[in-house]
């Protein structure tokens, strides 16, 4: 038997410690929450994607009574960005969650499907995506989507 250990590195920041560009991205994710469609869970999520050309694209979770038919805010934002600007890399994404009439106390990480999409987008553009997980108390930053999904499914998995 061989043991292999995988670790994830995160960084904790206050809003004031971030650049103006990062603060704007976070603010856009907070604004996007207002447009979430979450009539069933009441758990609203907003995402804002910063592209290499400076554009910021937002997305929100979109629920459906048949739960698997909904879509997370992260994927809505990334897919829209990739559709509108197919040749422009994603530099960063900020994710904010809101429930019980307030922003969450601790950051909410992307689900497994969203992690896979973020890794695929990194691979597509050969550019790491910085992830900002926003909460009431601060911001958790991950410098690369592969940190969230170290055992990801990629092209080499298809060619096994």
Beta strands, then each sheet from edge to edge (+ up, - down):
strand 1: 11-13
strand 2: 44-51
strand 3: 56-60
strand 4: 90-99
strand 5: 102-103
strand 6: 130-134
strand 7: 139-142
sheet 1: 1+ 7- 6+ 4+ 2- 3+
sheet 2: 1+ 7- 6+ 4+ 5-
end
